[in-house]
Amino acid sequence: MENKINLKALVDKRSNKVIFIESDHAFVDVLLSFLTIPLGTIIKLGREHSVPVEIGCINNLYSSVEEIDARELRSDACREMLLLPRNAAESHCKNLVLQIDHNAKPTQYFVCSRYCLATATSKFFSYYPGLLCVGCMDTMHREISFSVDVASAFVKERVRLLITDDLQLISPFCTSIVSLFTKLEVTNRNTTEELHFNIGVDEVMNLLISSLVSKTPLTETLLKHKPVAELNHDNNYQAVHIDPQTGGEMVLMEEDNISIKLIISISKNIVCYAEAGEDFVNLLFSFLTLPLGFVTKQIQDGSLKGCIDQLYWSVQDLNAQYLKSNHHKEMLLNPKLVPGFCYNSLLGIEEAAYYYLGSGLTTDSSLIHSNRSSESFKIEPTDHNSSARGFLKGPAIFTVTDNLVIRPISTIFELSVLDELNVPFTDIEERVMLMGKKLALSLLVASFASDSALTNAFISEPYQE
């Protein structure tokens, strides 16, 4: 029998909109878990639940990975890393009351036949069987499991919070409620009514999608029962600001920059397509592994159609008394990649650290310091450098369209792109660019919030029909 969560909602009868809902930690944890989900997983979940969502150009990236020839990839594991990206907060999400990714395979861990990890003679493991153990050079094919006991994912178990229609978390105190009512111009209690909802996995999935495309996702999910399906700006791109902690002018070594050739329509001032090496495509493919919270953090000007950024920033303002620890708050505000999934340093995202604690894994280093067991130590995958080399074999050249459809370089494909855009040969120019950290983050944001990623990342004033 499917689990359900009971929600109590206060609804404005005049506008037929949710004012706020009341819930205990179970629903709050589900909501906060959205920030930890990789973008590729969101695409996969949308397909599985028959509620596909167009997240800028991310769908095209996902489809490009599906369609790329296996001979272009370093290994079969690379495709799996991108189409089924792992969540660094997996252990904290596995006990959620409602599991939207209930079909996900649990992460597998392999050690050598000598079981080096258990005897602490080696501090390495592998996600995939067949690799060599760094400690003894034996094949790592013995699967082991780690026990994880997380009763509540992120907030304390007796926590109760109010959640507004645009997913802000507020305390259930009079001052917060009065401020909310004033903002929504609700002056008469007679214009409101209390409704009860029992929601399941389908409603949570709809809520996730609606949070990306609507300012009123609770209303869309609970009262209209239909999520909006597209996240783009209809080619009317609004500039976004990069987090000053990760953006700005960066001093990079020459090898840290990525060179790309842009084919631009002079009259329309748009990028028709780009020709680039495997390093650029590796960067684009890595977007699928990024947690939603990391992407949301980069968007600070409110230009998104949805309100997932409201959830993110309300976590930042949330009183520490509601969260289990500072570590849990950090997991939401600065979500990390699973160890071994970091392609390069251009995006500024870190890998989580895994610590072996007795018979379990944890990402909380503070638990190590307080544990006296000699078996407590940091571990990392033996193949953790594989993603640093990228997902693709090289050298290779690819054609990348403005909306991030990626193909091995093909003149016929490029001609079809120009035909579709109605751009003649006499109207194009080539422009070679070096992309560093700032442009990489701009491209990430444009890929998420627009269906013209290359134009919006590299050209300041795109053509408008």
N, C-alpha and C positions, 0 to 999 in steps of 0.2 A: 504493500500500500504506500502510495506517495506521501511524503511528509508535507505538511502545510504549516504556514505561519499565519497567525491571526493578527490583523492590523485594525486599529480603531482610527477612523479618519473623521476630521471635521471638514465639512464641505460647505462652500458658499452656494446657497440655492439660486441666487440671482445669476451668477455666471456659470454655474455647474462646474466649478473647479475645486480641487482639493486645496484647503488652506494649510493643513499639516496632518501628519499621521503620528500616532503614538505606537511605540513598539519597544520590546525589550532588546537585550543584546543580540538575540538570534538574527533579527532582520538587519540591525545595524552592521553586524559582522558581514552579512551577505553583501550589503551595499558597499562597504569599504573594500571588500575583496575585488570589486570592479577595477580598482586602481592597480592591482597586481597582475591583471590578466594581460598576456602578450597580444599584440595586435593580430598576429596570425591566428591565434586561438579564437578571437572574436569573429573573424571571417569564417572559420571552421564551424563555430557554434551556430552562427546565423544560418548556415546551410543545413546543419543537422536539425534545427528547430523550424525549418521552413519559413524563417523570417530574415531573408538576406538583407544586409544593409550595405549601401555603397559608402564606404569610408574614404572619401577623397579618391586617391589612386591606389590605396592599399589592396583593394580587390584585384586590380590588374597585376600588382606585384605577386600576389598569391597565385593567380592563374599562370603567370609566367614561370613560377617555380614548378608548378604542376606539369607544364608542357615542355620544359627544357629537356633536351636529350641527356640521358644519364651519362653519356660520354663527356659532357661538359662539366660534370660534377666531380669533386675529388673522391666522393664515396656515396653509397646509398644513404649513409647516416646523415650526410649534409642535407639531403632533401627532407628527411624526417625532422631534423633540427629546425627547419624553416616552416614546414607544413603542420608540425605538431610541436610547437615550441614549448619548452618547459617553463613552469612558473617558479621563480626563486622562493616564493612564499607558499609553495605546495603543501608543506607540512602544516601550515596554519589554516589552509583552506580545506583540507581533506575531511574535517569534521563539521563543516558548515551544515546546518539543518537542511538547506536546499542547495543541491549540487547541480549547477547548470552544465558543468563539464563532466557529468557522471559516466560518460563512455570513455573518458581518458584513461590511457594505460598508466598504471603507476610507474614512477621512475624505477628503472632497474639498475642495480649496482653489481659489478663483477670484480672479483679478486682472483689471485692465482690459486693453484691447488694447494699451496702451502699455507694459504690463509694468512698471508703476511700482515694484513691490516689488523687482525685480531691479536697478533702477538707483538704488534707495534714495531716490527722490524722494518716495515714500510708504511708510508703515510699516503699511499696512492690507491685509487680505484679506477674503474672504467664504467662508463654508461653502456658500452657496447662490448660484446664478447669477442675474444680473439686477439686483443692487443697484448703487448708484452708488459709484464710487471717491472717497474723500475727497480724494485728491490732485489729480485732474484732472476729476472729475465725469463721467467716462466710465462706460459700463456694464461691470460686472465679470462677464464671461462666459468668459474664457480660463482653462481649468483648468491648474493646474501641480501638479507632484509634488515632494515633498521626500524626499531619501534619508535613511534612518535605519539606522545600523549598530549594533545592540545584541546582542552575542553572548550575554550572560547578563543576565537581567532585573534581578535585585536582589542576588543573592549572588555571591561570587567563584567562578570556574569550577571550582576544585579543592576546593571546600568539601564536607565530609561532615558531616551532622548526624543525630542520632537524633530521630525524631518519635514521640511517645507516642500512645496511642489517643485521647486527648482533644486532640490537635494541639498539644501543647507542643513547642517546639524545644529540645533539650538537647544539650550538647557530648558527644562520644563518649569521655568519660574515665571512669575507674573510679569516682570519687566520685559522678558523676551517676548511673551505673548502679546503684551500691549503694543510693543514696537512693531510686531508683525501685523497685527490688526490695523494699526495706523497706516502702515505702508500699503496694505491692500484695500484701504478705505472701507473696512468692515466695522461699522459703528453700532450695529444693532444685532444682538444675539439671536433675535428672531429670524434673521436672514440666513442662519446657519443650521445645519443638521448633522447628527452623528451617524456614521455608517460603519458597518463592520465587514471586513473582507477576509477570506481565507485564501491565501495565494500559494501557488506551487511553482514548480520550475518554469513553466511556460510564462507565467506572469513576470518572473524575475528576468528571464531572457528578454521579454518585451521591454522591461524597464531599462535594462542595460542599453538596448538599441535606442530607445527613446531618449535616454540621457545624452546620446551623441548628436541628436538631431532636433531636440525640442527643449524649450524653456519650461515646459510643464509636463515632465515625464510621468509623474504620479497620476495626473488627470488623464493623460493618454492611456496609461496602463489600466487603471482601476475603473475609470468611468467610460472611456471610449473603447477600450479593449483592442486598440489597433495602433501599433507603433508606426511612426513615419519611417520611410525606408532609405532615405538618401542623405548623405552628409557631403555637401559640396557648396560652393558659393555661386553656382550657375555662371561660372567664368567671371564673376564680379568679385575679384579677390580683394580682400582688405589686408593691408600690411599687418604683420604680427611682430611682436617684440621678443627678442631672445633674452633669456635670463642673463643678467649681467654677470652672474657667477660663472657661467659657462660660455658666454658669448664674448663679443668685443674683439679687438684686434689681438691676434695671437702670433707669437713668434714661433714659426714652425721650421723644422729642418726641411730641406728640399724634398726628401723622400716621404715626408708626411703629407705633402700635397698630392692631390689627384688631378690629372690633366684630362680634360674632356673637350671635344669639338662640338660646338653648337651650330646647327643649321637653322638660320633665322630668316623669317619673312620680313623684308625691309618695310613694306607698306603696312602690314598688320602688326609689326613689332611683337611677334610671338616666336617662340622656339618651335620649329616644326618637328625636329628630332635631334638627337645627339648621337655621336659616334664615340664610344669610350671603351676602355679596356676592362679587364675582369675586376680591377680594384674598385672602379666606380660601381659596377653591378653588384659586387660583394657588399658594398656599403648599402645600396638600395635594398638588397635582399635581407640585410641585417635588421631593417626596420620591422620586419615581421616578428622578430624575437623581443622587441622592446615592450616593457610594461606600459599600459595605458597611462599610469600616473606619471611616468617619465616624460611622455609626450605632452601631457596636459601641463606639466610644470613649465614647459617652454612657451606656452601661450598665455600672455599676461594682459592682453588688451581687450578681452571680452569679445573677440571677433567670431567665436564659434557659434554655430546655430544652436548647439545643445547647451547643456549646463553641467557637464562632467567637471568643468573647471571649478564650479561652485562647490561641488563635493570636495575637491582637492583642497581648496583654500579654507573651507570650513574645518577640515581636519587640522590644518596648521593652527587655526585659532581655538581649537578644542581644548578645554581645560584638561590638564594632565590627570585629574582625578577619574576621568572616564576611561582612559586607556590603560591597558595592562602594564605597560612600561614605556620608557623612552625608546627602547629598541623597536617596539611595535609601531610607534609613531614614525620612527625613521624608516621602517619598511614601507610605509604608505607614502611619505613625502619624498623619499629618495629611493624608490624601488630599484633593485639591482637585478642583474642578469644571473642566471644559473652559472656556476663555475664552468668554464670551457666554452661559453657562448659569446664572449666578447670579441667582435671582429677586429676593431682597432680603437684608438683613443680619440678619433675625430669627434665623436658625439659626446664624449665626457661621461659616459655611464660606466659604473664599476661592476665588477662581478661580486656576488655574495661570497662570503667565506664559510666553508663547512667545517664544523668541529665535531670530532668523534668523542662522544661522552658516554663511556660505559658501553651500552649496546645500542645507542641511538645517535642521530645526527641533530645538530642545532646550528643556527646561524647567529646565535646570541653569544658573543665572546665573553660577556660578563658572567655567564654560567660556568665558563672554564675557570675563571679566576677563583670562583667560590667553591669549586669542586676539588677535592683532595686526591682523587684517583690518579694514579700514574698512567692510566690508559686514556687520559684526556689530551687530545692534541688536534692540531689543524690537519685536514686532509684535502687533497685536490685530485682531480681526474688526471690520469696519465696522458690522456689525449687533449689536455686543456689548451695546448698550443695549436691544435688543428684548425680552429676557427680563426686564429690570428693569421694563418696563411690564406684564409678565405674559404668559401664554399665551392669556388670554381677553379678548374685547372687553368693554367696560363702558360704562355701568353695567349690571349684571345681578344677579339674585338666584337662589340655588340652594337646593335641599333636600339636606341631607347626613345620612345615617343614622349610627347609632352605629358601624357597621362600615364606614363610608366609601363607601357607594354614593352616587353624586352624580348628581342630575338637575336640570334647570331647574325652578324652583319650580312645584309642582303640588299643588293641594289634594287631588285624587284619590290621588296617590302618598302624600301624608302620611297620609291616612285609612287607606290600606292598611297603612302601617307601624304605626299604632296598633292596627289589627285584629290584625296578626300578633303584636304584643307583648301583646295582650289588655289594653290600657290604655284605660279609658273616658274620655270628655271631662272628667268630674268629678274625674279623678285627675291632671290635668296642670297645670303652672304654667310661665310663661315667665320666663326669666332672661337678661338681657343682660350679656354679659361683654366686657371689653377684654383682648385677648390680646397680650402682649409676648413678649420673647425667652425667658423662663423657661418660660412655658406652651407656646410653640411647640416647644421642645425636648422638653417632657413629652409633647406630642401626637405628635411624631415617634417617640419611644420606645414609646409606647402603640400606635401604628399598626403598629410592627414586631413587638411582643411580645404583642399581645392582639387579640382579635376584637371588643372593645368600646372602641374608641379614644376616643370622646368622653367616655364615662362615666369611664374610667380616667384621662383627662387632666384633667377638670374637676370630678369629684366624688370625694371622698376615700374614701368607703365605699360602693362599688356594692352593689346588691341581690344576694343569693345565693338561688338556688332551694333 
